[in-house]
Amino acid sequence: MASGRANFSLSGPSQLKAIDWLNEHHRRSIAASLVQGVYVLERDRQKNREGHQVRCAPPWWESFHFRLNHRLIDDVDGSIFGAIYEFNINTSSAHHSQLQNAPNYVIAFRGTLNTPPSISRDLKLDLLCACNRLHGSSRFKLAMKFVNDTVERIGPNIWLTGHSLGSAMALIAGKELTMKGYLIETYLFNPPFLSTPVEIVKYPVLKTGIRFTSSVVKAALTMAIKGRNPKPGKQDPFTALCSWTPHLFVNPNDVLCSEYKGYFEHRKKMEEIGAGKIERISTKNSIVCLLSSLVPNMRCEPLHLLPSAYLTINLRPCSEFRTAHGIEQWWDPKFNAKVELHQFK
């Protein structure tokens, strides 16, 4: 879902008068604003504002001393789905020691826009994402090409960031770069969790029982399916991703991403009750992907399975899905959150 409602400023968080690149609040707010810049770029295109002085998009990156290096354009509908921003160090007033923590480039991806020129294509990609097939889309392949080119040309001092569908793209790209040996700082806003949303269950005991049963079943299936055909010497992709720690931003009232909260909390509880071995086996797999492994030549990419993450949970009360899923909450000056580091052992 799109955000786009600039409740606090027409050019990002107005409270950031002086940027401190060592400040996590500033880094989160800037990353979210750059994603919003992509949303507004596409709206400018849809309203034929490109090339005119009334364009609304530039302040979303110029306010933070970035310039637009490249637009990422979908080859199917011609919509702008991403942007590559280049940091303009000459316009920044920050101290040199702080600038060392600024990214050279930021690659940002928007989510679904509910307007006629782009909604059809976006919804098709949402469906591919829900089926763990987003990595095969032409949009993602184009995005990955630019990501690879930028990393190979500039080095690892770039950020990946995205919202909703865009965060799914950034997440897959971050995984692929990690497998190549590049650990890229990544900011994922409202990333979709592609599994049963157990977190919406209101009864804690029932919720815990569902999660525990799921862990036992997945662990048993894993041993039954994979245990008969071990591949010695080959590290599984999940373990290979342990060194990468993306930043996940989740709202408990957003059903599309709230399960990340339960996913990581359950892993911690299983360790505490002495069932860590079961959970370590279970957490590497999804039941759908385990069953798909029985089908020859069938590939399944479990998007939501992450070994490690900085999990930020928005603690401000919110009853509307639109607000809970919106991008603007992440630069709110009244932002209140809990931040947890989860690492796979």
N, C-alpha and C positions, 0 to 999 in steps of 0.2 A: 504494500500500500504506500502511496505517496504521502509525504508530509506537507511541506510547502507553506504552512501557515506561520509566517514570521511574527510570532507573538511579541518578541522582545526587541527586534531591530530588523531593518531591511538589509542589513549587511553583516549578520552574525551577532555574536554576543557583544553588546555595547559596553559591558562591564570590563572587557579586556582592553584597558587603555594602554597598558605596557605588557607585552608578552614575555612570560617567563617560561623558557623551553624546558626548564627542570620541573615545572609544576604540572602534575598529572591532570589537574582540573583544566588547565589551559590546553594541554595536548588533546584531551578528549573533546573539548569544545571546538577546537580548530578542526580536528578530524571530522566531526559531525557537520561543521559549517561547509567544509569542502565537498562533502557528499550533497549537502543542500544546493551547493553551486551547480552540481550536475542536474538536479531536478529543475532548477531555474533556467539553466542552459536549454534544456529540452522545451520548456514552456516558452522561452523566447523564440525558439525555432517554430513552434506550433502557431504562435501569434505573429509570425513574420517580423519579429523585432530585431533579428540579427543584422548587424551593420548599422543600426540606428542608435542615437544617443539615449533613447528611452530603454535600452536594455537593462534588465534587472539583475542579471547574473554576476557581472564583474565584481561588485563590492563584496561578494561572498568569499572571494579569494584575495582580492587586492587589500582588504582590511588586515590581512595577516602576512602581507609582503610576499605573496605568490603571484605568478603570472601564468596564464593559460598556455601550456606548451602544445597540447594536442587534444582534439575532441575524438572520442571513440564512437563511431557511427555504425549502427546495426546494418548489415548488408541485406536484410529482408525488407524492413519498413523505413529505413533511412533515419530512424530516431537516434538521438544522442543518449547513450546509455552509460557513458563514462567519460572521464577526463584525466589528463596527465598535467599536474601542476608543477611548476619549477619554482623553487624558493629563490627570491631576489634578495640576496644578502646585502646589496648596496642600499636598499631602502629601509632596512631594519635598524632600529635604534637600540637593539639589545646588546648587552655586553658580549665580547668575543667568546668568553667561556661558556655563555649560554647558547650562543649560536652553534657551538660544537654539537649540541643536542638537537638541533633542528634538522629535518630531513632535507636532502637535496631535491628530492622529487616526492610527490604524493600521487598515487593512482587511486581514483575514487570511482565507485559504481553506485548508481541509483537503484531504487527498487521499482515496484510496479506503479505506473501512473494511470489513474482511472479516467483518462480522457481519450476520446475516439481515435485520434491519430496513432496512438501507441498501445492502447489497452489490449487489442487483439493479440499482438505479438507478445506482450508482456505476460498475458495470462497463459499462453502456450508454454512459455518458459517456466512459469510458476508450476505448471503441471509436470514438466520435465524434472524440475527440482524436486517435487513431491515424490517422483518415481526414481530418484537418485540417478537421473540421466542428464543433468544439466551440463556435465563435462563434455557431452557429445554434441552440444548445440553449436551452431556456427558463431553465435554471439560470444560464447565462452572461448572458443578457439581463437577468435580474433583478439579478444581481451588478453588471452595468454600469450599471444605473439608479441603484443606490445609490452606486456610485463617482462617477458624474457629478454626482449631487445633492450629495455631500459636497465634491467639488472646487469646484463652483460656489458652495457656501455658505461654505466655509472658506478656500478658496485652495489653492495647491499644497503647503503644508506638511503633507502626509500621507505615510504609507508604504503601499505595497502589498507584501504578502508571502504566500507560499503554499508548499505542499509537494506534490511529485508532481503529481497532477491539479490540485490547487489552485495550484501554481506555473504551470501552463499557463494557468489562468484569469487569474492576476495578470499574466502575460506579455502576453496578448492585450489586457487592459485597459490596461496600460502603453503598448502600441503605439498603441491608439486615442486615449489622452490625449495622447500625443506629437504625433500628427497634428493635434490641436486646439490645440497650442501649450503644453501643460502637461507639464513635465518632472518626473515623480514619482519619488522615491527608491523603489527596488523591490528586494526581497530574495527570490530564487527558489531554493528548496532542492530538489535532485534534480529539476530540470526535465526532462521527457521530450524526447528528441531524436528527431524523427520522420523518421528516414532509416536507411539500412543501417548497422548498428553495426560499422564498419570497425575501430574501436578494439580489438575483441576478437581481431583477427588477431594471432597471436603473432610472426610474422616481420616485422621492421621494413622490409626491402626490399620484400616483397610488399605490405605496408600502404601504403608510400609510392607504389608503382606503381599501386595501386588508386585512391588519392586523386588522383594526377596524371592518370590516364586519365579519371577522372570529371570533373575540372576542364576538361580539353580538350573532352570530349564536350558538357558543359553550355554552354561558351562557344560552340562551333560551333552547337549547337541554338539558342541565344539569337540569334546573328547571323542564322541562317537563318529563324527564325520571326518575330522582332521587327524585324530589320533591313529587311525589305521594307515594313513599315508603321510608320515612325517617327512619333512624336507630339511634334513640336517644341513647346518651351515648357512641357511638362508634366514635373514632377519625379517620378521613380519613388518609390514608397513606401519602398523600402529606403534610398535616399539621404536621404529626409526624416527617417528615424529616427536618423541619425548623431549628433545632439546628445544623445540619450538613452543613458545608460550604466548599465544595471541590474547588480546584484550576482548572479552565478551561483555556486552552491555545488554542487560536483560530487565524487562519489567514483569513482575509476577502476574500482572493482570493482562498480559499479552499472551494469549493461548498459543501463538505461533512460536514463541521462544521461551516461555516460562519453564518448560521441561528441563532446560539446561540447569536451572537451580536445583531441581530434584535429582538430576543425573549426577551432579558432583557431590551433593549432600549425601546421597545414598552410598556412593563409593567410600566416603569418609566413615559412615556408620558401619559399613561392612568390615572395615579395618578395625574399628573399635570393638566389635563383638567377636572378633577372631575369625571372621569369614573372608579375610582379605584375599586368600588364594582363589576362592571361588569367584570373587568379584573381579580379580585381575584377569581371569580367563574370560569371564562374561563380558567385561567392559570393552573388550577388543572386537566384539562381534554384535551383529543384529541378527535376529531370527530369520528375517527375510533374506539377508545375504548368506547366511549359513545354508538355507535351503536352496538358494540359487546356485551355490557352489556344486550342487549335485547335477546341474544342467551343463553339459559340455559347452565350452567357449562362451559361457555367459558371465559377464562382468558386472559386479555390483559395487558401487562406491557409497559406503555409509557416511554421508556428509557429517552427521552430528557426532560421530565418534572421535573424541579428542583426548589425548593423553593428559595434556596440561593446559591451563588457562588462568589468566587473571579474570575472575568473574566479578563484575560490578552489577549489583542488584539495586534498582531504583526503589527507594523506600517511601516515596511520596504517595499518599493515597490517590487512587485513580479508578474511576468506575467505567469510563468509556474506552472501548477498544481503539477508536481512532487516536485518542490521546496516548494510550498505553503503547501503541505501535508507532507513534510518530517520531520523527527524527529530532524535533525541536526540544524534546524533554532533556536531551543530552547536553544542551548548552544553557539550560535554565539557571539563572543566577541563584535560585532557591534550591538548587539540586541537593538532594540528601540521599546517600547511598551507603551500602556496605560492600567493601571490596575484599575478596578472598583469593588467595593463591592456592590453586589445586595442581599437584604434580603427581604424575603416575610413577609408582615405585616398582 
